[in-house]
Amino acid sequence: SLGPELHCRCISTERKPIGRHIEKVELIPANSHCEETEIIATLKKTGQEVCLDPEAPWVKKVIEKIMSNRRR
Amino acid sequence: SLGPELHCRCISTERKPIGRHIEKVELIPANSHCEETEIIATLKKTGQEVCLDPEAPWVKKVIEKIMSNRRR
């Protein structure tokens, strides 16, 4: 990546709880180019990137689980 | 990124609370190639990547702050 994006990257967010398919998660804090935190998950196997809703309870749990370092 | 890394990426972690310099954060859950969660922050301006300790209280606070969507 060559510096910050110049706009929000997410158009829509994933509704289904896909926590177990997540390989990694990128957290982009609100900044001058996008006024909301953006969360972009990369999925295992496909490498597909999907946006997650920072307000969704299942997303918060996924982040907490990763932070607590428990294996799945 | 073309799939999971085959080893842990972090050798050491940042001790200083550099939350305000963070442009984005990558969370990599523990997986078969690395038994600990890894957190890699990209810094504003320099684009430098630094590893953060998931257990460090200041790191947890940074993640919580990003998730709560409060601007810095």
Backbone of each chain as nested JSON, in Angstrom:
{
  "chains": [
    {"id": "A", "residues": [
      {"number": 1, "name": "SER", "atoms": {"N": [0.835, -1.215, 0.0], "CA": [0.0, 0.0, 0.0], "C": [0.862, 1.254, 0.0]}},
      {"number": 2, "name": "LEU", "atoms": {"N": [0.5, 2.186, -0.792], "CA": [1.281, 3.424, -0.884], "C": [0.541, 4.591, -0.255]}},
      {"number": 3, "name": "GLY", "atoms": {"N": [0.37, 4.526, 1.026], "CA": [-0.293, 5.614, 1.724], "C": [-1.791, 5.423, 1.77]}},
      {"number": 4, "name": "PRO", "atoms": {"N": [-2.479, 6.369, 2.409], "CA": [-3.915, 6.225, 2.655], "C": [-4.723, 6.266, 1.357]}},
      {"number": 5, "name": "GLU", "atoms": {"N": [-5.832, 5.54, 1.366], "CA": [-6.789, 5.642, 0.276], "C": [-7.427, 7.023, 0.322]}},
      {"number": 6, "name": "LEU", "atoms": {"N": [-7.927, 7.471, -0.816], "CA": [-8.48, 8.821, -0.859], "C": [-10.006, 8.85, -0.737]}},
      {"number": 7, "name": "HIS", "atoms": {"N": [-10.576, 7.722, -0.389], "CA": [-12.029, 7.63, -0.216], "C": [-12.318, 6.389, 0.607]}},
      {"number": 8, "name": "CYS", "atoms": {"N": [-13.591, 6.232, 1.02], "CA": [-13.952, 4.996, 1.716], "C": [-13.801, 3.838, 0.737]}},
      {"number": 9, "name": "ARG", "atoms": {"N": [-13.396, 2.694, 1.252], "CA": [-13.201, 1.53, 0.377], "C": [-14.414, 0.606, 0.359]}},
      {"number": 10, "name": "CYS", "atoms": {"N": [-15.222, 0.669, 1.425], "CA": [-16.342, -0.267, 1.53], "C": [-17.632, 0.337, 1.01]}},
      {"number": 11, "name": "ILE", "atoms": {"N": [-18.316, -0.426, 0.174], "CA": [-19.614, 0.007, -0.333], "C": [-20.715, -0.679, 0.461]}},
      {"number": 12, "name": "SER", "atoms": {"N": [-20.521, -1.954, 0.72], "CA": [-21.494, -2.696, 1.526], "C": [-20.729, -3.594, 2.483]}},
      {"number": 13, "name": "THR", "atoms": {"N": [-21.437, -4.107, 3.496], "CA": [-20.773, -4.978, 4.465], "C": [-21.466, -6.337, 4.514]}},
      {"number": 14, "name": "GLU", "atoms": {"N": [-20.684, -7.327, 4.909], "CA": [-21.163, -8.71, 4.973], "C": [-22.155, -8.865, 6.128]}},
      {"number": 15, "name": "ARG", "atoms": {"N": [-23.309, -9.484, 5.848], "CA": [-24.301, -9.686, 6.905], "C": [-24.102, -10.997, 7.64]}},
      {"number": 16, "name": "LYS", "atoms": {"N": [-23.639, -12.005, 6.906], "CA": [-23.508, -13.329, 7.52], "C": [-22.277, -13.392, 8.423]}},
      {"number": 17, "name": "PRO", "atoms": {"N": [-22.379, -14.12, 9.54], "CA": [-21.225, -14.271, 10.436], "C": [-20.208, -15.239, 9.852]}},
      {"number": 18, "name": "ILE", "atoms": {"N": [-19.203, -14.705, 9.192], "CA": [-18.233, -15.527, 8.459], "C": [-16.893, -15.625, 9.182]}},
      {"number": 19, "name": "GLY", "atoms": {"N": [-16.947, -15.414, 10.507], "CA": [-15.719, -15.381, 11.301], "C": [-14.767, -16.529, 11.049]}},
      {"number": 20, "name": "ARG", "atoms": {"N": [-15.3, -17.728, 10.919], "CA": [-14.403, -18.882, 10.795], "C": [-13.72, -18.963, 9.431]}},
      {"number": 21, "name": "HIS", "atoms": {"N": [-14.158, -18.159, 8.496], "CA": [-13.536, -18.171, 7.165], "C": [-12.489, -17.071, 6.998]}},
      {"number": 22, "name": "ILE", "atoms": {"N": [-12.271, -16.326, 8.069], "CA": [-11.386, -15.169, 7.96], "C": [-9.921, -15.542, 8.163]}},
      {"number": 23, "name": "GLU", "atoms": {"N": [-9.111, -15.153, 7.216], "CA": [-7.674, -15.386, 7.315], "C": [-7.006, -14.229, 8.043]}},
      {"number": 24, "name": "LYS", "atoms": {"N": [-7.411, -13.011, 7.686], "CA": [-6.883, -11.841, 8.372], "C": [-7.856, -10.68, 8.226]}},
      {"number": 25, "name": "VAL", "atoms": {"N": [-7.645, -9.678, 9.055], "CA": [-8.553, -8.541, 9.086], "C": [-7.744, -7.256, 9.069]}},
      {"number": 26, "name": "GLU", "atoms": {"N": [-8.175, -6.327, 8.259], "CA": [-7.532, -5.018, 8.208], "C": [-8.482, -3.996, 8.838]}},
      {"number": 27, "name": "LEU", "atoms": {"N": [-7.973, -3.24, 9.806], "CA": [-8.779, -2.195, 10.443], "C": [-8.247, -0.851, 9.984]}},
      {"number": 28, "name": "ILE", "atoms": {"N": [-9.123, -0.052, 9.395], "CA": [-8.703, 1.268, 8.942], "C": [-9.483, 2.31, 9.73]}},
      {"number": 29, "name": "PRO", "atoms": {"N": [-8.804, 3.014, 10.626], "CA": [-9.499, 4.011, 11.445], "C": [-10.091, 5.116, 10.563]}},
      {"number": 30, "name": "ALA", "atoms": {"N": [-11.151, 5.729, 11.082], "CA": [-11.701, 6.896, 10.411], "C": [-10.577, 7.89, 10.162]}},
      {"number": 31, "name": "ASN", "atoms": {"N": [-10.585, 8.53, 9.011], "CA": [-9.549, 9.511, 8.691], "C": [-10.157, 10.592, 7.803]}},
      {"number": 32, "name": "SER", "atoms": {"N": [-9.323, 11.477, 7.323], "CA": [-9.864, 12.618, 6.587], "C": [-10.53, 12.202, 5.276]}},
      {"number": 33, "name": "HIS", "atoms": {"N": [-10.255, 10.987, 4.804], "CA": [-10.823, 10.542, 3.531], "C": [-12.051, 9.659, 3.692]}},
      {"number": 34, "name": "CYS", "atoms": {"N": [-12.262, 9.182, 4.917], "CA": [-13.418, 8.312, 5.166], "C": [-13.806, 8.471, 6.62]}},
      {"number": 35, "name": "GLU", "atoms": {"N": [-15.026, 8.881, 6.858], "CA": [-15.367, 9.256, 8.23], "C": [-15.801, 8.085, 9.114]}},
      {"number": 36, "name": "GLU", "atoms": {"N": [-15.751, 6.871, 8.55], "CA": [-16.064, 5.71, 9.377], "C": [-14.914, 4.722, 9.376]}},
      {"number": 37, "name": "THR", "atoms": {"N": [-14.773, 4.039, 10.491], "CA": [-13.822, 2.934, 10.545], "C": [-14.215, 1.905, 9.498]}},
      {"number": 38, "name": "GLU", "atoms": {"N": [-13.237, 1.401, 8.773], "CA": [-13.52, 0.337, 7.812], "C": [-12.777, -0.933, 8.229]}},
      {"number": 39, "name": "ILE", "atoms": {"N": [-13.475, -2.054, 8.064], "CA": [-12.879, -3.347, 8.392], "C": [-12.941, -4.206, 7.149]}},
      {"number": 40, "name": "ILE", "atoms": {"N": [-11.794, -4.629, 6.69], "CA": [-11.74, -5.449, 5.481], "C": [-11.133, -6.801, 5.828]}},
      {"number": 41, "name": "ALA", "atoms": {"N": [-11.937, -7.841, 5.695], "CA": [-11.472, -9.197, 5.999], "C": [-11.047, -9.888, 4.716]}},
      {"number": 42, "name": "THR", "atoms": {"N": [-9.961, -10.638, 4.815], "CA": [-9.539, -11.487, 3.704], "C": [-9.929, -12.914, 4.071]}},
      {"number": 43, "name": "LEU", "atoms": {"N": [-10.617, -13.598, 3.161], "CA": [-11.085, -14.948, 3.46], "C": [-10.045, -16.005, 3.138]}},
      {"number": 44, "name": "LYS", "atoms": {"N": [-10.065, -17.06, 3.941], "CA": [-9.209, -18.215, 3.675], "C": [-9.597, -18.812, 2.329]}},
      {"number": 45, "name": "LYS", "atoms": {"N": [-8.722, -19.578, 1.783], "CA": [-8.947, -20.294, 0.514], "C": [-9.068, -19.354, -0.673]}},
      {"number": 46, "name": "THR", "atoms": {"N": [-10.138, -18.57, -0.731], "CA": [-10.362, -17.746, -1.919], "C": [-9.526, -16.47, -1.928]}},
      {"number": 47, "name": "GLY", "atoms": {"N": [-9.16, -15.977, -0.739], "CA": [-8.446, -14.707, -0.673], "C": [-9.348, -13.512, -0.944]}},
      {"number": 48, "name": "GLN", "atoms": {"N": [-10.644, -13.783, -1.07], "CA": [-11.616, -12.706, -1.326], "C": [-11.598, -11.68, -0.186]}},
      {"number": 49, "name": "GLU", "atoms": {"N": [-11.771, -10.417, -0.54], "CA": [-11.836, -9.372, 0.478], "C": [-13.288, -8.942, 0.666]}},
      {"number": 50, "name": "VAL", "atoms": {"N": [-13.725, -8.942, 1.924], "CA": [-15.09, -8.503, 2.205], "C": [-15.064, -7.483, 3.324]}},
      {"number": 51, "name": "CYS", "atoms": {"N": [-15.965, -6.516, 3.237], "CA": [-16.045, -5.497, 4.27], "C": [-16.959, -5.961, 5.391]}},
      {"number": 52, "name": "LEU", "atoms": {"N": [-16.563, -5.627, 6.616], "CA": [-17.372, -5.988, 7.777], "C": [-17.844, -4.711, 8.466]}},
      {"number": 53, "name": "ASP", "atoms": {"N": [-18.988, -4.83, 9.125], "CA": [-19.572, -3.689, 9.826], "C": [-19.003, -3.602, 11.246]}},
      {"number": 54, "name": "PRO", "atoms": {"N": [-18.265, -2.526, 11.569], "CA": [-17.656, -2.402, 12.9], "C": [-18.687, -2.394, 14.038]}},
      {"number": 55, "name": "GLU", "atoms": {"N": [-19.926, -2.111, 13.706], "CA": [-20.975, -2.041, 14.73], "C": [-21.66, -3.391, 14.951]}},
      {"number": 56, "name": "ALA", "atoms": {"N": [-21.477, -4.322, 14.037], "CA": [-22.167, -5.612, 14.148], "C": [-21.606, -6.423, 15.313]}},
      {"number": 57, "name": "PRO", "atoms": {"N": [-22.481, -6.925, 16.199], "CA": [-22.003, -7.694, 17.352], "C": [-21.105, -8.872, 16.956]}},
      {"number": 58, "name": "TRP", "atoms": {"N": [-21.452, -9.584, 15.887], "CA": [-20.605, -10.744, 15.52], "C": [-19.226, -10.3, 15.079]}},
      {"number": 59, "name": "VAL", "atoms": {"N": [-19.137, -9.128, 14.478], "CA": [-17.831, -8.615, 14.044], "C": [-16.99, -8.245, 15.273]}},
      {"number": 60, "name": "LYS", "atoms": {"N": [-17.644, -7.588, 16.236], "CA": [-16.917, -7.236, 17.469], "C": [-16.38, -8.488, 18.149]}},
      {"number": 61, "name": "LYS", "atoms": {"N": [-17.211, -9.547, 18.155], "CA": [-16.77, -10.804, 18.78], "C": [-15.584, -11.419, 18.03]}},
      {"number": 62, "name": "VAL", "atoms": {"N": [-15.622, -11.353, 16.715], "CA": [-14.51, -11.889, 15.925], "C": [-13.216, -11.154, 16.282]}},
      {"number": 63, "name": "ILE", "atoms": {"N": [-13.289, -9.84, 16.357], "CA": [-12.095, -9.043, 16.695], "C": [-11.604, -9.377, 18.11]}},
      {"number": 64, "name": "GLU", "atoms": {"N": [-12.562, -9.47, 19.043], "CA": [-12.188, -9.812, 20.424], "C": [-11.518, -11.18, 20.486]}},
      {"number": 65, "name": "LYS", "atoms": {"N": [-12.048, -12.11, 19.719], "CA": [-11.497, -13.465, 19.719], "C": [-10.068, -13.462, 19.168]}},
      {"number": 66, "name": "ILE", "atoms": {"N": [-9.866, -12.728, 18.104], "CA": [-8.514, -12.644, 17.536], "C": [-7.562, -12.02, 18.559]}},
      {"number": 67, "name": "MET", "atoms": {"N": [-8.034, -10.939, 19.196], "CA": [-7.188, -10.237, 20.17], "C": [-6.871, -11.12, 21.376]}},
      {"number": 68, "name": "SER", "atoms": {"N": [-7.808, -11.995, 21.733], "CA": [-7.582, -12.818, 22.923], "C": [-6.705, -14.018, 22.581]}},
      {"number": 69, "name": "ASN", "atoms": {"N": [-6.4, -14.151, 21.256], "CA": [-5.38, -15.121, 20.865], "C": [-5.82, -16.566, 21.015]}},
      {"number": 70, "name": "ARG", "atoms": {"N": [-7.129, -16.773, 21.094], "CA": [-7.6, -18.147, 21.155], "C": [-7.648, -18.71, 19.739]}},
      {"number": 71, "name": "ARG", "atoms": {"N": [-7.149, -19.927, 19.599], "CA": [-7.229, -20.591, 18.307], "C": [-8.663, -20.961, 18.012]}},
      {"number": 72, "name": "ARG", "atoms": {"N": [-8.959, -21.087, 16.687], "CA": [-10.29, -21.573, 16.323], "C": [-10.225, -23.057, 16.044]}}
    ]},
    {"id": "B", "residues": [
      {"number": 1, "name": "SER", "atoms": {"N": [-1.896, -9.93, -1.205], "CA": [-1.418, -11.127, -0.505], "C": [-1.929, -12.397, -1.177]}},
      {"number": 2, "name": "LEU", "atoms": {"N": [-1.072, -13.363, -1.345], "CA": [-1.466, -14.601, -2.012], "C": [-1.578, -15.729, -1.005]}},
      {"number": 3, "name": "GLY", "atoms": {"N": [-2.498, -15.631, -0.114], "CA": [-2.716, -16.693, 0.845], "C": [-1.901, -16.488, 2.104]}},
      {"number": 4, "name": "PRO", "atoms": {"N": [-2.025, -17.427, 3.038], "CA": [-1.405, -17.25, 4.359], "C": [0.117, -17.306, 4.285]}},
      {"number": 5, "name": "GLU", "atoms": {"N": [0.743, -16.594, 5.162], "CA": [2.188, -16.678, 5.309], "C": [2.517, -18.051, 5.886]}},
      {"number": 6, "name": "LEU", "atoms": {"N": [3.728, -18.513, 5.655], "CA": [4.078, -19.85, 6.123], "C": [4.846, -19.849, 7.439]}},
      {"number": 7, "name": "HIS", "atoms": {"N": [4.898, -18.715, 8.076], "CA": [5.586, -18.598, 9.36], "C": [5.092, -17.329, 10.037]}},
      {"number": 8, "name": "CYS", "atoms": {"N": [5.496, -17.153, 11.305], "CA": [5.138, -15.908, 11.986], "C": [5.867, -14.759, 11.29]}},
      {"number": 9, "name": "ARG", "atoms": {"N": [5.228, -13.603, 11.233], "CA": [5.853, -12.464, 10.556], "C": [6.564, -11.529, 11.526]}},
      {"number": 10, "name": "CYS", "atoms": {"N": [6.137, -11.57, 12.788], "CA": [6.699, -10.612, 13.748], "C": [7.862, -11.214, 14.531]}},
      {"number": 11, "name": "ILE", "atoms": {"N": [8.945, -10.476, 14.604], "CA": [10.098, -10.911, 15.385], "C": [10.072, -10.196, 16.73]}},
      {"number": 12, "name": "SER", "atoms": {"N": [9.767, -8.913, 16.689], "CA": [9.672, -8.155, 17.933], "C": [8.465, -7.233, 17.838]}},
      {"number": 13, "name": "THR", "atoms": {"N": [8.044, -6.694, 18.976], "CA": [6.882, -5.799, 18.972], "C": [7.253, -4.435, 19.547]}},
      {"number": 14, "name": "GLU", "atoms": {"N": [6.51, -3.436, 19.097], "CA": [6.742, -2.044, 19.501], "C": [6.353, -1.864, 20.972]}},
      {"number": 15, "name": "ARG", "atoms": {"N": [7.237, -1.251, 21.744], "CA": [6.94, -1.024, 23.158], "C": [6.235, 0.305, 23.389]}},
      {"number": 16, "name": "LYS", "atoms": {"N": [6.591, 1.29, 22.576], "CA": [6.03, 2.628, 22.783], "C": [4.588, 2.71, 22.282]}},
      {"number": 17, "name": "PRO", "atoms": {"N": [3.743, 3.452, 22.988], "CA": [2.355, 3.616, 22.55], "C": [2.27, 4.565, 21.355]}},
      {"number": 18, "name": "ILE", "atoms": {"N": [2.223, 3.996, 20.167], "CA": [2.286, 4.786, 18.938], "C": [0.924, 4.898, 18.25]}},
      {"number": 19, "name": "GLY", "atoms": {"N": [-0.135, 4.709, 19.065], "CA": [-1.487, 4.677, 18.512], "C": [-1.816, 5.806, 17.556]}},
      {"number": 20, "name": "ARG", "atoms": {"N": [-1.386, 7.012, 17.891], "CA": [-1.766, 8.16, 17.063], "C": [-1.041, 8.216, 15.724]}},
      {"number": 21, "name": "HIS", "atoms": {"N": [-0.047, 7.4, 15.559], "CA": [0.687, 7.388, 14.289], "C": [0.222, 6.281, 13.346]}},
      {"number": 22, "name": "ILE", "atoms": {"N": [-0.796, 5.541, 13.802], "CA": [-1.225, 4.375, 13.029], "C": [-2.229, 4.743, 11.94]}},
      {"number": 23, "name": "GLU", "atoms": {"N": [-1.899, 4.332, 10.742], "CA": [-2.807, 4.542, 9.616], "C": [-3.796, 3.382, 9.498]}},
      {"number": 24, "name": "LYS", "atoms": {"N": [-3.302, 2.175, 9.649], "CA": [-4.176, 1.005, 9.637], "C": [-3.508, -0.142, 10.373]}},
      {"number": 25, "name": "VAL", "atoms": {"N": [-4.319, -1.135, 10.702], "CA": [-3.831, -2.257, 11.485], "C": [-4.297, -3.553, 10.839]}},
      {"number": 26, "name": "GLU", "atoms": {"N": [-3.395, -4.497, 10.731], "CA": [-3.741, -5.806, 10.209], "C": [-3.726, -6.8, 11.37]}},
      {"number": 27, "name": "LEU", "atoms": {"N": [-4.816, -7.551, 11.514], "CA": [-4.886, -8.572, 12.566], "C": [-4.827, -9.937, 11.896]}},
      {"number": 28, "name": "ILE", "atoms": {"N": [-3.865, -10.734, 12.294], "CA": [-3.74, -12.071, 11.722], "C": [-3.954, -13.085, 12.834]}},
      {"number": 29, "name": "PRO", "atoms": {"N": [-5.088, -13.775, 12.787], "CA": [-5.371, -14.736, 13.864], "C": [-4.335, -15.852, 13.877]}},
      {"number": 30, "name": "ALA", "atoms": {"N": [-4.167, -16.471, 15.038], "CA": [-3.318, -17.657, 15.143], "C": [-3.758, -18.659, 14.082]}},
      {"number": 31, "name": "ASN", "atoms": {"N": [-2.809, -19.313, 13.462], "CA": [-3.151, -20.305, 12.434], "C": [-2.093, -21.402, 12.451]}},
      {"number": 32, "name": "SER", "atoms": {"N": [-2.17, -22.304, 11.518], "CA": [-1.277, -23.461, 11.567], "C": [0.187, -23.068, 11.355]}},
      {"number": 33, "name": "HIS", "atoms": {"N": [0.423, -21.859, 10.832], "CA": [1.793, -21.431, 10.559], "C": [2.365, -20.544, 11.655]}},
      {"number": 34, "name": "CYS", "atoms": {"N": [1.48, -20.022, 12.489], "CA": [1.951, -19.144, 13.573], "C": [0.966, -19.258, 14.725]}},
      {"number": 35, "name": "GLU", "atoms": {"N": [1.465, -19.677, 15.882], "CA": [0.531, -20.01, 16.945], "C": [0.066, -18.809, 17.776]}},
      {"number": 36, "name": "GLU", "atoms": {"N": [0.516, -17.626, 17.4], "CA": [0.034, -16.449, 18.112], "C": [-0.599, -15.453, 17.143]}},
      {"number": 37, "name": "THR", "atoms": {"N": [-1.59, -14.765, 17.642], "CA": [-2.164, -13.656, 16.875], "C": [-1.064, -12.644, 16.59]}},
      {"number": 38, "name": "GLU", "atoms": {"N": [-1.019, -12.153, 15.346], "CA": [-0.052, -11.112, 15.019], "C": [-0.791, -9.841, 14.623]}},
      {"number": 39, "name": "ILE", "atoms": {"N": [-0.267, -8.731, 15.078], "CA": [-0.85, -7.435, 14.748], "C": [0.222, -6.601, 14.072]}},
      {"number": 40, "name": "ILE", "atoms": {"N": [-0.058, -6.191, 12.853], "CA": [0.923, -5.394, 12.117], "C": [0.302, -4.045, 11.785]}},
      {"number": 41, "name": "ALA", "atoms": {"N": [0.876, -2.995, 12.342], "CA": [0.373, -1.643, 12.109], "C": [1.193, -0.972, 11.019]}},
      {"number": 42, "name": "THR", "atoms": {"N": [0.503, -0.242, 10.158], "CA": [1.192, 0.573, 9.16], "C": [1.13, 2.019, 9.659]}},
      {"number": 43, "name": "LEU", "atoms": {"N": [2.277, 2.679, 9.679], "CA": [2.322, 4.035, 10.21], "C": [1.991, 5.08, 9.155]}},
      {"number": 44, "name": "LYS", "atoms": {"N": [1.347, 6.148, 9.606], "CA": [1.093, 7.297, 8.739], "C": [2.436, 7.882, 8.288]}},
      {"number": 45, "name": "LYS", "atoms": {"N": [2.398, 8.626, 7.234], "CA": [3.579, 9.313, 6.694], "C": [4.621, 8.354, 6.137]}},
      {"number": 46, "name": "THR", "atoms": {"N": [5.258, 7.562, 7.005], "CA": [6.352, 6.721, 6.526], "C": [5.868, 5.434, 5.857]}},
      {"number": 47, "name": "GLY", "atoms": {"N": [4.666, 4.97, 6.238], "CA": [4.201, 3.692, 5.713], "C": [4.923, 2.503, 6.329]}},
      {"number": 48, "name": "GLN", "atoms": {"N": [5.75, 2.781, 7.309], "CA": [6.506, 1.714, 7.986], "C": [5.565, 0.703, 8.65]}},
      {"number": 49, "name": "GLU", "atoms": {"N": [5.907, -0.55, 8.602], "CA": [5.117, -1.577, 9.263], "C": [5.789, -1.979, 10.565]}},
      {"number": 50, "name": "VAL", "atoms": {"N": [5.005, -1.961, 11.644], "CA": [5.556, -2.375, 12.933], "C": [4.609, -3.38, 13.577]}},
      {"number": 51, "name": "CYS", "atoms": {"N": [5.177, -4.331, 14.272], "CA": [4.364, -5.331, 14.951], "C": [3.978, -4.834, 16.332]}},
      {"number": 52, "name": "LEU", "atoms": {"N": [2.751, -5.141, 16.72], "CA": [2.254, -4.75, 18.032], "C": [1.939, -6.008, 18.841]}},
      {"number": 53, "name": "ASP", "atoms": {"N": [2.051, -5.871, 20.154], "CA": [1.788, -6.987, 21.055], "C": [0.289, -7.041, 21.394]}},
      {"number": 54, "name": "PRO", "atoms": {"N": [-0.396, -8.126, 20.993], "CA": [-1.839, -8.218, 21.253], "C": [-2.192, -8.187, 22.744]}},
      {"number": 55, "name": "GLU", "atoms": {"N": [-1.22, -8.474, 23.6], "CA": [-1.471, -8.505, 25.037], "C": [-1.248, -7.144, 25.698]}},
      {"number": 56, "name": "ALA", "atoms": {"N": [-0.596, -6.238, 25.001], "CA": [-0.275, -4.936, 25.611], "C": [-1.541, -4.105, 25.793]}},
      {"number": 57, "name": "PRO", "atoms": {"N": [-1.746, -3.591, 27.007], "CA": [-2.954, -2.795, 27.257], "C": [-3.135, -1.638, 26.276]}},
      {"number": 58, "name": "TRP", "atoms": {"N": [-2.058, -0.943, 25.922], "CA": [-2.227, 0.198, 25.002], "C": [-2.656, -0.264, 23.624]}},
      {"number": 59, "name": "VAL", "atoms": {"N": [-2.227, -1.457, 23.242], "CA": [-2.616, -1.988, 21.928], "C": [-4.113, -2.343, 21.949]}},
      {"number": 60, "name": "LYS", "atoms": {"N": [-4.546, -2.981, 23.028], "CA": [-5.971, -3.311, 23.147], "C": [-6.819, -2.051, 23.071]}},
      {"number": 61, "name": "LYS", "atoms": {"N": [-6.341, -0.994, 23.732], "CA": [-7.087, 0.276, 23.709], "C": [-7.148, 0.868, 22.304]}},
      {"number": 62, "name": "VAL", "atoms": {"N": [-6.051, 0.783, 21.583], "CA": [-6.034, 1.299, 20.208], "C": [-7.076, 0.562, 19.36]}},
      {"number": 63, "name": "ILE", "atoms": {"N": [-7.107, -0.76, 19.489], "CA": [-8.064, -1.561, 18.711], "C": [-9.504, -1.204, 19.106]}},
      {"number": 64, "name": "GLU", "atoms": {"N": [-9.723, -1.082, 20.422], "CA": [-11.072, -0.714, 20.892], "C": [-11.487, 0.645, 20.35]}},
      {"number": 65, "name": "LYS", "atoms": {"N": [-10.548, 1.555, 20.331], "CA": [-10.853, 2.905, 19.851], "C": [-11.205, 2.88, 18.363]}},
      {"number": 66, "name": "ILE", "atoms": {"N": [-10.457, 2.129, 17.593], "CA": [-10.756, 2.022, 16.165], "C": [-12.145, 1.403, 15.986]}},
      {"number": 67, "name": "MET", "atoms": {"N": [-12.412, 0.332, 16.745], "CA": [-13.699, -0.35, 16.612], "C": [-14.863, 0.551, 17.024]}},
      {"number": 68, "name": "SER", "atoms": {"N": [-14.617, 1.439, 17.99], "CA": [-15.704, 2.303, 18.468], "C": [-15.917, 3.478, 17.524]}},
      {"number": 69, "name": "ASN", "atoms": {"N": [-15.035, 3.587, 16.521], "CA": [-15.277, 4.528, 15.435], "C": [-15.116, 5.982, 15.839]}},
      {"number": 70, "name": "ARG", "atoms": {"N": [-14.431, 6.189, 16.947], "CA": [-14.181, 7.578, 17.338], "C": [-12.998, 8.11, 16.549]}},
      {"number": 71, "name": "ARG", "atoms": {"N": [-13.146, 9.302, 16.051], "CA": [-12.033, 9.931, 15.348], "C": [-10.941, 10.297, 16.333]}},
      {"number": 72, "name": "ARG", "atoms": {"N": [-9.71, 10.352, 15.839], "CA": [-8.622, 10.806, 16.703], "C": [-8.339, 12.266, 16.487]}}
    ]}
  ]
}
